[in-house]
Amino acid sequence: MKSEGPPAPAPPASDGGITVHNCLHPGHRYQAAVDGVCRVALRGLSGPWDVSVYPVGRAWFRIDIVAPDGASWSLSVPVHEGPRAEDLADTVRAACVRYCCLRPKSGKRRADGGPKAGSERGELASGPSPAPEGTPK
């Protein structure tokens, strides 16, 4: 009989082009819900999407999202008095849908982030938004 070592860790859950790496510890307030939150948020968006969720200290956790074209962004979420799962799914989806709408129709991102010369009115550029000049008093 062949001796077996410790069981291999389960691979990240993936279906429908969505891979979720849930690194929250068992017992974390959002640990059980985060997989469903991400799948609900990305449902219907063309994939593949890669989502990683990590604890950041005791009061926060971070969600890192990688879009199909390799673009990425992060979201920090408070644990105590944090959002309901439905609200968190809405926030993640809004960011992903907004990103999908900001991509040029060619699917390629410009290196300088600026709008295309002669772009049609109503098309949004794929570059970052300008930083605010300060806060009003």
Backbone as numpy.savetxt, mean C-alpha at the origin, in Angstrom:
# Nx Ny Nz CAx CAy CAz Cx Cy Cz
13.05 -44.12 8.51 12.21 -42.95 8.51 13.10 -41.71 8.51
12.72 -40.75 7.75 13.49 -39.53 7.59 13.13 -38.54 8.70
14.14 -37.97 9.36 13.83 -36.99 10.41 13.54 -35.65 9.75
12.58 -34.98 10.33 12.16 -33.68 9.78 12.62 -32.57 10.70
13.02 -31.48 10.10 13.40 -30.30 10.86 12.17 -29.51 11.23
12.37 -28.32 11.74 11.21 -27.49 12.07 10.44 -27.14 10.81
9.14 -26.97 10.92 8.35 -26.65 9.72 8.78 -25.32 9.12
8.75 -25.28 7.81 9.10 -24.05 7.10 8.01 -23.01 7.35
8.40 -21.73 7.44 7.38 -20.70 7.63 6.45 -20.65 6.43
5.20 -20.31 6.69 4.22 -20.22 5.61 4.59 -19.07 4.68
4.43 -19.27 3.37 4.72 -18.18 2.45 3.67 -17.08 2.62
4.00 -15.86 2.19 3.00 -14.80 2.29 1.76 -15.18 1.49
0.61 -14.79 2.00 -0.64 -15.10 1.32 -0.72 -14.32 0.03
-1.07 -15.00 -1.07 -1.17 -14.34 -2.36 -2.36 -14.91 -3.12
-3.17 -14.04 -3.64 -4.22 -14.44 -4.56 -4.68 -13.22 -5.34
-5.14 -13.43 -6.53 -5.64 -12.32 -7.33 -4.61 -11.23 -7.57
-3.32 -11.59 -7.55 -2.31 -10.57 -7.79 -2.00 -9.72 -6.58
-2.45 -10.12 -5.40 -2.20 -9.38 -4.17 -1.41 -10.28 -3.23
-0.22 -9.83 -2.84 0.59 -10.57 -1.87 0.67 -9.72 -0.61
0.34 -10.33 0.52 0.36 -9.62 1.81 1.39 -10.28 2.71
2.37 -9.50 3.15 3.37 -9.94 4.11 2.97 -9.35 5.47
2.34 -10.14 6.30 1.84 -9.67 7.59 2.88 -9.99 8.66
3.63 -8.98 9.09 4.69 -9.18 10.08 4.26 -8.72 11.48
2.98 -8.46 11.67 2.49 -8.08 13.00 2.48 -9.32 13.89
2.84 -9.15 15.14 2.92 -10.29 16.05 1.52 -10.78 16.44
1.41 -12.07 16.75 0.11 -12.59 17.20 -0.35 -11.81 18.43
-1.60 -11.47 18.46 -2.13 -10.67 19.55 -2.15 -9.18 19.26
-1.48 -8.75 18.18 -1.52 -7.33 17.78 -2.96 -6.98 17.42
-3.40 -5.82 17.78 -4.79 -5.41 17.56 -5.24 -5.59 16.10
-4.35 -5.35 15.16 -4.71 -5.42 13.73 -4.21 -6.70 13.05
-3.52 -7.58 13.77 -2.89 -8.74 13.14 -3.88 -9.59 12.37
-5.01 -9.91 12.94 -5.98 -10.78 12.27 -6.71 -10.08 11.13
-6.85 -8.77 11.20 -7.66 -8.05 10.22 -6.87 -7.52 9.03
-5.55 -7.40 9.15 -4.78 -6.68 8.13 -4.82 -7.37 6.77
-4.82 -8.69 6.71 -4.87 -9.38 5.43 -6.17 -9.04 4.70
-7.29 -9.14 5.39 -8.58 -8.81 4.79 -8.68 -7.35 4.39
-8.14 -6.47 5.23 -8.15 -5.03 4.93 -7.45 -4.77 3.60
-6.28 -5.36 3.42 -5.51 -5.13 2.19 -6.21 -5.71 0.98
-6.79 -6.88 1.12 -7.48 -7.51 -0.02 -8.73 -6.74 -0.41
-9.47 -6.24 0.57 -10.65 -5.42 0.27 -10.21 -4.13 -0.41
-9.15 -3.53 0.10 -8.68 -2.25 -0.44 -8.23 -2.36 -1.89
-7.61 -3.48 -2.27 -7.04 -3.62 -3.61 -7.92 -4.40 -4.57
-9.07 -4.84 -4.10 -9.98 -5.63 -4.95 -10.34 -4.84 -6.21
-10.20 -5.50 -7.35 -10.59 -4.89 -8.62 -9.51 -4.07 -9.29
-8.40 -3.79 -8.60 -7.30 -3.05 -9.21 -6.37 -4.05 -9.88
-5.93 -3.75 -11.11 -5.06 -4.70 -11.79 -3.75 -4.83 -11.03
-3.22 -6.02 -10.97 -2.06 -6.30 -10.13 -0.86 -6.65 -10.95
0.15 -7.14 -10.32 0.24 -7.60 -8.94 0.60 -6.47 -7.96
0.02 -6.53 -6.79 0.29 -5.60 -5.70 1.02 -6.36 -4.61
1.96 -5.71 -3.94 2.70 -6.32 -2.86 2.56 -5.42 -1.63
2.05 -5.97 -0.55 1.80 -5.19 0.67 2.55 -5.84 1.82
3.29 -5.03 2.58 3.98 -5.51 3.77 3.51 -4.68 4.96
3.27 -5.36 6.07 2.79 -4.68 7.27 3.75 -5.01 8.41
4.30 -3.95 9.05 5.31 -4.11 10.09 4.91 -3.33 11.34
5.22 -3.86 12.53 5.03 -3.06 13.74 6.13 -2.00 13.82
5.78 -0.85 14.34 6.76 0.22 14.58 6.56 0.63 16.04
7.36 0.06 16.90 7.18 0.31 18.33 5.87 -0.31 18.81
5.35 0.23 19.89 4.10 -0.30 20.45 2.89 0.50 20.01
3.11 1.71 19.54 1.98 2.59 19.26 1.63 2.72 17.78
2.46 2.22 16.89 2.24 2.41 15.45 2.53 1.12 14.69
2.00 1.03 13.47 2.45 0.03 12.51 2.46 0.69 11.15
3.25 0.10 10.25 3.44 0.69 8.93 2.97 -0.28 7.86
2.33 0.27 6.85 1.91 -0.50 5.68 2.71 0.02 4.49
3.50 -0.86 3.88 4.27 -0.52 2.68 3.56 -1.15 1.49
3.31 -0.36 0.46 2.59 -0.83 -0.72 3.50 -0.67 -1.94
3.59 -1.72 -2.74 4.35 -1.67 -3.99 3.35 -1.93 -5.12
3.23 -0.96 -6.02 2.31 -1.03 -7.15 2.86 -1.97 -8.22
2.02 -2.34 -9.18 2.47 -3.24 -10.25 3.69 -2.74 -11.02
3.86 -1.42 -11.14 5.01 -0.90 -11.90 6.23 -0.65 -11.02
6.17 -1.03 -9.74 7.31 -0.88 -8.85 7.29 0.38 -8.00
6.37 1.29 -8.25 6.26 2.48 -7.41 5.84 2.03 -6.02
6.27 2.76 -4.99 5.91 2.35 -3.63 5.63 3.56 -2.75
4.87 3.32 -1.72 4.58 4.33 -0.71 4.24 3.62 0.58
4.20 4.39 1.68 3.95 3.83 3.00 2.87 4.62 3.71
2.27 3.96 4.67 1.23 4.55 5.49 1.51 4.15 6.93
1.57 5.11 7.85 1.75 4.81 9.26 0.40 4.90 9.95
0.11 3.92 10.80 -1.20 3.82 11.42 -1.03 3.70 12.94
-1.75 4.53 13.72 -1.68 4.37 15.17 -2.44 3.13 15.60
-1.95 2.45 16.63 -2.60 1.25 17.12 -3.72 1.61 18.08
-3.40 2.38 19.11 -4.40 2.74 20.11 -5.31 3.83 19.54
-6.58 3.60 19.61 -7.57 4.52 19.06 -7.36 4.72 17.57
-6.82 3.72 16.93 -6.59 3.78 15.48 -7.89 3.59 14.72
-7.80 3.61 13.40 -9.01 3.51 12.59 -9.64 2.12 12.64
-10.93 2.08 12.37 -11.61 0.79 12.22 -11.06 0.13 10.95
-11.18 -1.17 10.86 -10.67 -1.91 9.70 -11.26 -1.37 8.40
-12.54 -1.05 8.39 -13.19 -0.54 7.18 -12.60 0.80 6.77
-12.32 1.66 7.76 -11.74 2.97 7.45 -10.30 2.84 6.94
-9.56 1.88 7.51 -8.20 1.65 7.05 -8.21 1.13 5.61
-9.12 0.23 5.29 -9.25 -0.27 3.92 -9.59 0.87 2.96
-10.48 1.76 3.37 -10.84 2.91 2.52 -9.63 3.81 2.27
-8.80 4.03 3.30 -7.62 4.88 3.16 -6.61 4.26 2.21
-6.34 2.96 2.37 -5.40 2.26 1.49 -5.92 2.28 0.06
-7.20 2.01 -0.13 -7.77 1.98 -1.47 -7.71 3.36 -2.12
-8.02 4.41 -1.36 -7.99 5.76 -1.92 -6.59 6.10 -2.44
-5.55 5.73 -1.69 -4.18 6.00 -2.13 -3.86 5.22 -3.39
-4.27 3.95 -3.45 -3.95 3.11 -4.60 -4.73 3.54 -5.84
-5.99 3.88 -5.67 -6.81 4.34 -6.80 -6.27 5.67 -7.30
-5.90 6.55 -6.38 -5.34 7.85 -6.78 -4.06 7.64 -7.58
-3.21 6.72 -7.12 -1.98 6.45 -7.85 -2.29 5.92 -9.25
-3.24 4.99 -9.34 -3.60 4.41 -10.65 -4.11 5.50 -11.60
-4.82 6.49 -11.08 -5.35 7.57 -11.91 -4.27 8.56 -12.30
-3.20 8.66 -11.52 -2.13 9.61 -11.82 -1.12 9.09 -12.83
-1.11 7.78 -13.07 -0.16 7.21 -14.03 -0.50 7.67 -15.43
0.50 7.97 -16.24 0.23 8.30 -17.63 -0.37 7.09 -18.34
-1.10 7.33 -19.40 -1.76 6.25 -20.13 -0.76 5.25 -20.68
0.48 5.67 -20.95 1.49 4.76 -21.47 1.95 3.77 -20.41
1.66 4.08 -19.13 2.07 3.21 -18.04 3.51 3.45 -17.61
4.22 4.33 -18.30 5.60 4.63 -17.94 5.65 5.94 -17.18
6.51 5.99 -16.19 6.66 7.21 -15.40 7.81 8.02 -15.98
7.63 9.33 -16.00 8.68 10.20 -16.49 9.76 10.35 -15.43
11.01 10.43 -15.86 12.12 10.55 -14.91 12.07 11.88 -14.17
11.65 12.96 -14.87 11.63 14.27 -14.22 10.34 14.53 -13.46
9.35 13.66 -13.58 8.10 13.81 -12.84 7.20 14.90 -13.36
7.59 15.60 -14.38 6.79 16.71 -14.90 5.74 16.24 -15.88
4.80 17.13 -16.20 3.77 16.77 -17.16 4.35 16.64 -18.56
3.69 15.89 -19.40 4.12 15.74 -20.78 3.87 17.05 -21.52
4.75 17.36 -22.45 4.54 18.53 -23.28 3.28 18.30 -24.11
2.40 19.30 -24.15 1.18 19.19 -24.93 0.16 18.25 -24.32
0.24 17.99 -23.01 -0.73 17.09 -22.41 -2.11 17.74 -22.43
-3.10 16.89 -22.54 -4.46 17.38 -22.63 -4.92 17.92 -21.29
-5.78 18.92 -21.34 -6.34 19.48 -20.12 -7.15 18.39 -19.42
-7.01 18.32 -18.11 -7.72 17.32 -17.36 -6.87 16.10 -17.02
-5.77 15.89 -17.75 -4.87 14.79 -17.41 -3.99 15.26 -16.27
-3.76 14.37 -15.31 -2.93 14.72 -14.19 -1.51 14.23 -14.43
-0.56 15.02 -14.00 0.84 14.62 -14.13 1.15 13.55 -13.10
2.18 12.75 -13.36 2.52 11.68 -12.43 3.53 12.11 -11.39
3.96 13.36 -11.39 4.97 13.82 -10.45 4.41 14.09 -9.07
5.29 14.30 -8.12 4.84 14.56 -6.75 4.21 15.94 -6.63
3.34 16.09 -5.67 2.72 17.39 -5.41 3.74 18.31 -4.78
3.64 19.62 -5.05 4.59 20.54 -4.43 4.35 20.58 -2.93
5.40 20.82 -2.18 5.28 20.91 -0.73 4.59 22.22 -0.37
3.76 22.22 0.67 3.10 23.45 1.08 4.14 24.47 1.56
3.82 25.73 1.41 4.75 26.81 1.77 4.81 27.06 3.27
3.99 26.45 4.03 3.96 26.68 5.47 2.54 26.58 5.95
2.36 26.73 7.22 1.00 26.63 7.76 0.46 28.02 8.03
-0.81 28.25 7.71 -1.39 29.56 8.01 -1.53 29.72 9.52
-1.47 30.96 9.95 -1.62 31.22 11.40 -2.99 31.75 11.70
